[in-house]
Amino acid sequence: MSTNFSPSIEVTEPPRRFSSGYVDGVRPSHHMNDSKTRFTNPWPSFRYSTGFPSFFTQIFVAAILRSPDIPRDVKSSIPVQSPTWDTESVNEDSAKATYHACYLVELPTPPGAARGVRVIFDHVFSNRCSLFQWLGPARYTDTPCKVEEIPAIDAIVLSHNHYDHTDIPTLCALLENPSSSAHIFVALNNADYLSKALCTPLSRIHELDWWDERLMHVTLPSKYASDAVVDAEVRLSCTPSQHVSGRTASDRWHALWAAWVVDDLRSHKKVYFAGDTGYRTVRDGEDEDEVPVCPAFAKVGERFGGFDLALLPIGCAPGIAFIPSTIVCYTISVRIFKDLKAKKALAMHWGTWVLGTEPVLEPPMLLGKSVRKRVSVQMNSLFLHLEGHFSSRP
């Protein structure tokens, strides 16, 4: 197989399975205008404090003054393993996921192919997840490889436009790989900005609303002959999540956020990627079991019939008042895992930057306790992995 093989990728819109967009002239509840330029979370589970003093206090006081100390031995406590990539044998019956702050998923390898379809989610290889590389949260663990060493990617899936999820230098490096023909999948009102920032034609960036879907047909390299290809087809579905968007002080809510489902149509392996999301809002004095929860996850689990693998966030413990509305921690991830009817889950969004107030080594430990308390299945149904690269086969 030639290392410079560049897959041929075609993206089409399939017949609609789920109602979406305008129905009988009425816009969707998560749209705030008819121009598709402002969005909201349409459920009682979302309650957000919008006043500037409150926002300033919560972010710049709580997040900075209560920022946890980084242990001196953090790099030995969170070991980094170099990826093996193409040196491993192909996985014809299973998918594998590679973690570094977020995930690269390689779907099962079709018979005769040298690899499966590769999808990368929200990857950030920059030192800081910030507008500036001299200011903002800095890494406290190392990257396990250079971004240029990541193999050819077929799909780049972005949940929303925050800097810790949409990193322009990383995206540019992924697209510059001569062996990659990657297409980018985003939620509404993200494509124009990315096209300009990445100098990439809009034909390679696909903008979806909640419940929209696309089919991606990929010609993969053959493991037998350099001039042969093997066809593969993947369905990508944009699904609701409870979050916010914005890259500046003036564009909050202007671009949509989403979770994503990736379905390999040959093996029927289904992967759910949550991105950043909230689940409920609990204020002082309220019983957390009495407040409304976001219905989106149970609806996704029902519509898709469960998942082989769910990629779920576990960082950012409660401690900043707005966080439960827009971000979940370890306890809520377990509830989402059950709502989705997932068989297995992999934890993400910890072990890289300080973005919350909890001790940096705490999330996986408390997740383990929450799993044992709430999930009535064997403990190994929810896999915990440290920062680095690894394989998991659902």
C-alpha positions as CSV (number, residue, x, y, z in Angstrom):
1,M,0.0,0.0,0.0
2,S,1.4,3.4,-0.9
3,T,1.8,5.8,2.0
4,N,0.6,8.6,-0.3
5,F,-2.7,6.9,-1.1
6,S,-5.4,9.5,-0.9
7,P,-9.0,8.1,-0.5
8,S,-11.7,9.3,-2.8
9,I,-14.6,10.7,-0.6
10,E,-18.1,11.5,-1.7
11,V,-20.7,13.0,0.7
12,T,-24.4,12.9,-0.1
13,E,-27.7,13.7,1.7
14,P,-29.8,10.5,2.3
15,P,-33.5,10.4,2.5
16,R,-34.6,11.9,5.8
17,R,-35.3,9.5,8.7
18,F,-36.0,12.1,11.4
19,S,-38.1,15.3,11.2
20,S,-35.9,18.4,11.3
21,G,-35.8,21.9,10.2
22,Y,-39.0,23.9,9.4
23,V,-42.2,21.9,9.7
24,D,-45.4,23.6,8.3
25,G,-43.6,26.9,8.3
26,V,-42.7,26.7,12.0
27,R,-39.0,26.9,12.8
28,P,-37.4,24.4,15.2
29,S,-37.5,25.2,18.9
30,H,-33.7,25.5,19.1
31,H,-33.6,28.3,16.4
32,M,-34.0,31.8,17.7
33,N,-34.5,33.4,14.3
34,D,-35.3,32.5,10.7
35,S,-31.8,33.3,9.4
36,K,-30.2,30.4,11.3
37,T,-27.8,32.7,13.1
38,R,-28.9,32.4,16.7
39,F,-29.7,29.2,18.7
40,T,-30.7,28.1,22.1
41,N,-31.3,25.0,24.3
42,P,-35.0,24.5,24.1
43,W,-35.5,22.4,27.3
44,P,-36.4,23.2,30.9
45,S,-33.2,21.4,31.8
46,F,-31.3,24.5,30.7
47,R,-31.3,27.6,32.9
48,Y,-28.4,30.0,32.4
49,S,-27.4,33.1,34.3
50,T,-26.8,35.8,31.6
51,G,-25.9,38.8,33.7
52,F,-22.4,40.2,33.2
53,P,-21.5,40.4,36.9
54,S,-22.6,36.9,37.5
55,F,-20.7,35.6,34.4
56,F,-17.6,37.6,35.4
57,T,-17.7,36.3,38.9
58,Q,-18.2,32.7,37.9
59,I,-15.6,32.5,35.2
60,F,-12.8,35.0,36.2
61,V,-13.1,34.6,39.9
62,A,-14.1,31.0,40.5
63,A,-12.2,29.5,37.6
64,I,-9.0,31.5,38.2
65,L,-8.9,31.9,42.0
66,R,-10.1,28.4,42.6
67,S,-8.0,26.8,39.9
68,P,-6.5,23.5,41.2
69,D,-2.8,23.0,41.7
70,I,-1.0,20.8,39.2
71,P,0.7,17.9,41.0
72,R,4.5,17.8,40.4
73,D,4.2,14.2,39.4
74,V,1.2,14.7,37.1
75,K,3.1,13.4,34.0
76,S,3.9,10.1,35.7
77,S,0.4,9.9,37.2
78,I,-1.1,10.3,33.7
79,P,1.2,8.3,31.5
80,V,1.5,9.0,27.8
81,Q,1.8,6.1,25.3
82,S,2.9,6.7,21.8
83,P,0.4,5.5,19.2
84,T,1.0,2.4,17.1
85,W,-1.3,3.5,14.2
86,D,-0.8,1.3,11.1
87,T,1.6,-1.2,12.7
88,E,-1.3,-3.0,14.3
89,S,-3.3,-5.7,12.5
90,V,-6.6,-4.7,10.9
91,N,-9.8,-5.0,12.9
92,E,-12.4,-6.5,10.6
93,D,-15.0,-7.1,13.4
94,S,-14.4,-4.2,15.8
95,A,-13.6,-0.5,15.9
96,K,-10.7,1.1,17.9
97,A,-10.5,4.4,19.6
98,T,-7.4,6.5,20.3
99,Y,-7.5,9.2,23.0
100,H,-5.7,12.4,23.3
101,A,-8.0,15.0,25.0
102,C,-10.5,13.8,22.4
103,Y,-10.8,10.8,20.1
104,L,-9.7,9.3,16.8
105,V,-12.0,6.4,15.9
106,E,-11.1,3.8,13.2
107,L,-14.2,1.8,12.2
108,P,-14.0,-1.9,11.4
109,T,-11.8,-2.7,8.4
110,P,-13.8,-3.9,5.4
111,P,-12.7,-7.3,3.9
112,G,-9.6,-6.7,1.7
113,A,-9.0,-3.2,2.9
114,A,-5.8,-2.0,4.6
115,R,-7.7,0.0,7.2
116,G,-11.2,1.2,8.3
117,V,-12.7,4.6,7.9
118,R,-11.1,7.1,10.3
119,V,-13.0,9.8,12.1
120,I,-11.4,12.3,14.4
121,F,-13.4,14.4,16.9
122,D,-12.5,17.9,18.3
123,H,-8.8,17.3,18.4
124,V,-6.5,20.1,19.8
125,F,-2.7,19.7,19.6
126,S,-1.9,23.3,20.4
127,N,-0.3,24.0,23.8
128,R,-3.1,26.3,24.8
129,C,-6.8,26.1,24.0
130,S,-7.2,29.8,23.6
131,L,-7.3,32.6,21.1
132,F,-3.7,33.2,21.9
133,Q,-0.8,30.9,22.4
134,W,0.7,33.1,25.1
135,L,-2.5,33.3,27.2
136,G,-5.1,30.9,28.4
137,P,-5.2,27.3,29.7
138,A,-1.8,25.6,29.0
139,R,-1.2,21.8,28.8
140,Y,0.0,20.0,31.9
141,T,0.6,16.7,30.0
142,D,2.5,16.2,26.8
143,T,1.0,15.3,23.4
144,P,1.8,11.6,22.6
145,C,2.9,12.4,19.1
146,K,3.2,15.3,16.7
147,V,0.0,16.2,14.9
148,E,1.8,15.6,11.6
149,E,2.2,11.9,12.6
150,I,-1.5,11.3,12.7
151,P,-2.4,9.1,9.8
152,A,-4.8,10.0,7.0
153,I,-8.2,11.0,8.3
154,D,-11.5,10.6,6.3
155,A,-13.8,12.7,8.5
156,I,-13.2,15.6,10.9
157,V,-16.2,16.0,13.2
158,L,-16.5,19.1,15.4
159,S,-19.1,19.4,18.2
160,H,-18.9,23.2,18.6
161,N,-16.6,26.2,18.1
162,H,-15.0,26.7,21.5
163,Y,-11.2,26.9,21.5
164,D,-10.8,23.6,23.3
165,H,-12.7,21.8,20.6
166,T,-12.1,23.7,17.3
167,D,-8.4,24.4,17.0
168,I,-7.4,26.0,13.7
169,P,-3.6,25.0,13.8
170,T,-4.5,21.4,14.5
171,L,-7.2,21.3,11.7
172,C,-4.8,22.9,9.2
173,A,-2.1,20.2,10.0
174,L,-4.7,17.4,9.5
175,L,-5.8,18.8,6.2
176,E,-2.3,19.3,5.0
177,N,-1.6,15.5,5.2
178,P,-1.0,14.5,1.5
179,S,-2.6,11.1,2.2
180,S,-5.8,12.7,3.5
181,S,-8.9,13.8,1.7
182,A,-10.8,14.6,4.9
183,H,-14.2,16.2,4.9
184,I,-15.4,18.3,7.8
185,F,-18.7,18.0,9.6
186,V,-20.1,20.8,11.7
187,A,-23.4,22.1,13.0
188,L,-25.2,25.2,11.6
189,N,-23.4,28.5,11.0
190,N,-19.9,27.1,11.5
191,A,-18.9,26.4,7.9
192,D,-18.2,29.9,6.5
193,Y,-15.7,30.7,9.3
194,L,-13.9,27.4,9.0
195,S,-13.7,27.7,5.2
196,K,-12.0,31.0,5.5
197,A,-9.8,30.1,8.5
198,L,-8.6,26.8,6.9
199,C,-8.5,28.0,3.3
200,T,-10.7,25.1,2.5
201,P,-13.6,25.0,-0.1
202,L,-17.1,24.9,1.3
203,S,-17.6,21.7,-0.7
204,R,-15.5,19.9,1.9
205,I,-17.3,21.3,4.9
206,H,-20.8,20.0,5.6
207,E,-23.1,22.0,7.8
208,L,-25.9,20.1,9.5
209,D,-28.9,20.9,11.8
210,W,-30.0,18.6,14.6
211,W,-31.3,15.4,13.2
212,D,-29.8,16.0,9.7
213,E,-27.7,13.2,8.3
214,R,-25.0,12.6,5.6
215,L,-23.7,9.5,3.9
216,M,-19.9,9.4,3.3
217,H,-18.7,7.0,0.7
218,V,-14.9,6.3,1.0
219,T,-12.6,4.3,-1.3
220,L,-10.1,2.7,1.1
221,P,-6.7,1.4,0.1
222,S,-6.4,-2.4,-0.5
223,K,-4.1,-4.5,1.6
224,Y,-3.3,-6.6,-1.3
225,A,-2.5,-4.3,-4.2
226,S,-1.4,-0.7,-4.4
227,D,-3.7,0.1,-7.3
228,A,-6.8,-1.5,-5.8
229,V,-9.5,0.1,-3.6
230,V,-12.2,-1.2,-1.3
231,D,-15.5,0.7,-0.8
232,A,-16.9,1.7,2.6
233,E,-19.9,3.8,3.6
234,V,-20.5,5.6,6.8
235,R,-23.6,7.6,8.0
236,L,-23.0,10.7,10.1
237,S,-25.9,12.1,12.1
238,C,-26.0,15.4,13.9
239,T,-28.0,15.1,17.2
240,P,-29.0,17.6,19.9
241,S,-26.8,18.5,22.9
242,Q,-27.1,21.1,25.7
243,H,-24.3,23.6,25.4
244,V,-23.4,27.0,24.1
245,S,-21.1,28.4,21.4
246,G,-18.8,31.4,20.8
247,R,-15.2,32.3,20.0
248,T,-15.5,36.0,21.0
249,A,-17.4,38.2,23.4
250,S,-19.9,39.2,20.6
251,D,-20.8,35.9,18.9
252,R,-22.2,33.7,21.7
253,W,-25.1,31.6,20.5
254,H,-24.5,32.4,16.9
255,A,-23.3,29.0,15.9
256,L,-25.0,25.7,16.7
257,W,-23.5,23.0,18.9
258,A,-24.2,19.3,18.5
259,A,-23.4,15.7,19.5
260,W,-22.8,13.2,16.6
261,V,-23.5,9.6,15.7
262,V,-21.2,7.7,13.3
263,D,-22.7,4.5,11.9
264,D,-20.6,2.1,9.8
265,L,-23.2,0.7,7.4
266,R,-21.3,-2.5,6.7
267,S,-20.5,-3.7,10.2
268,H,-23.4,-1.7,11.8
269,K,-21.1,-0.5,14.6
270,K,-22.5,2.8,16.0
271,V,-20.4,5.3,17.9
272,Y,-21.8,8.3,19.8
273,F,-19.8,11.4,20.4
274,A,-21.2,13.8,23.0
275,G,-18.9,16.7,22.6
276,D,-19.5,19.2,25.4
277,T,-23.0,19.0,26.9
278,G,-25.1,19.7,29.9
279,Y,-27.8,17.5,31.4
280,R,-29.7,19.5,34.0
281,T,-29.5,22.7,36.1
282,V,-29.3,22.5,39.8
283,R,-29.3,25.7,41.8
284,D,-28.6,26.2,45.5
285,G,-31.3,24.7,47.6
286,E,-32.7,22.5,44.9
287,D,-32.9,18.7,44.9
288,E,-30.9,17.4,42.0
289,D,-33.2,14.5,41.6
290,E,-36.2,16.8,41.2
291,V,-35.0,19.2,38.5
292,P,-35.7,18.5,34.8
293,V,-33.1,16.6,32.8
294,C,-32.3,17.0,29.2
295,P,-34.5,14.7,27.1
296,A,-32.2,14.6,24.1
297,F,-30.0,11.6,25.2
298,A,-32.9,9.2,25.9
299,K,-34.4,10.3,22.6
300,V,-31.2,9.6,20.7
301,G,-30.8,6.3,22.4
302,E,-34.3,5.3,21.4
303,R,-34.1,6.5,17.8
304,F,-30.7,4.8,17.2
305,G,-31.4,1.7,19.2
306,G,-28.4,2.1,21.5
307,F,-24.7,2.3,20.7
308,D,-21.7,0.1,20.6
309,L,-19.5,2.9,22.0
310,A,-20.3,6.3,23.6
311,L,-17.5,8.9,24.0
312,L,-18.5,10.9,27.1
313,P,-17.0,13.8,29.0
314,I,-16.2,13.4,32.7
315,G,-14.3,16.6,33.6
316,C,-15.4,19.9,35.2
317,A,-17.0,19.0,38.6
318,P,-19.8,21.2,39.9
319,G,-18.4,24.3,41.6
320,I,-19.2,27.0,39.0
321,A,-22.9,27.8,39.0
322,F,-23.4,27.7,35.2
323,I,-21.6,24.4,34.6
324,P,-24.4,21.9,35.2
325,S,-26.4,23.6,32.4
326,T,-23.7,23.2,29.8
327,I,-21.1,20.6,30.9
328,V,-21.5,17.2,32.6
329,C,-19.1,15.7,35.1
330,Y,-18.5,12.1,36.1
331,T,-21.8,11.4,37.9
332,I,-23.9,12.7,35.0
333,S,-21.9,10.9,32.4
334,V,-23.1,7.7,33.9
335,R,-26.7,8.8,33.6
336,I,-26.2,9.8,29.9
337,F,-24.5,6.4,29.3
338,K,-27.7,4.7,30.5
339,D,-30.0,7.1,28.6
340,L,-28.1,6.3,25.4
341,K,-28.4,2.6,25.9
342,A,-24.7,2.3,25.2
343,K,-22.9,-1.0,25.5
344,K,-19.5,0.6,26.3
345,A,-18.2,4.1,27.0
346,L,-14.9,5.9,27.0
347,A,-14.2,8.9,29.2
348,M,-12.8,12.1,27.8
349,H,-12.2,15.8,28.6
350,W,-9.8,15.4,31.5
351,G,-6.1,15.1,31.9
352,T,-5.0,17.8,29.5
353,W,-5.9,21.4,30.5
354,V,-7.3,22.9,33.7
355,L,-10.8,24.0,32.6
356,G,-12.7,23.5,35.9
357,T,-12.1,23.6,39.6
358,E,-11.7,19.9,40.5
359,P,-8.3,18.4,41.3
360,V,-6.9,17.2,37.9
361,L,-6.6,13.5,39.0
362,E,-10.1,13.4,40.5
363,P,-12.5,12.8,37.6
364,P,-11.7,9.1,36.7
365,M,-11.5,8.1,40.4
366,L,-14.9,9.6,41.2
367,L,-16.3,8.2,37.9
368,G,-15.4,4.7,39.1
369,K,-17.4,5.3,42.3
370,S,-20.3,6.6,40.3
371,V,-20.3,3.7,38.0
372,R,-20.3,1.2,40.8
373,K,-23.2,3.1,42.4
374,R,-25.4,3.7,39.4
375,V,-24.8,1.2,36.6
376,S,-26.3,-2.3,37.1
377,V,-23.8,-3.9,34.7
378,Q,-20.3,-5.2,35.1
379,M,-17.7,-2.5,35.8
380,N,-15.8,-3.1,32.6
381,S,-18.8,-1.9,30.5
382,L,-17.5,1.7,31.2
383,F,-13.8,1.8,30.3
384,L,-11.6,4.5,31.9
385,H,-8.4,5.4,30.2
386,L,-5.7,7.9,31.0
387,E,-4.3,10.6,28.7
388,G,-2.4,9.0,25.8
389,H,-3.2,6.6,23.0
390,F,-4.8,3.3,23.4
391,S,-7.2,1.0,21.6
392,S,-10.6,-0.2,22.6
393,R,-12.6,-2.6,20.6
394,P,-16.4,-2.3,21.0
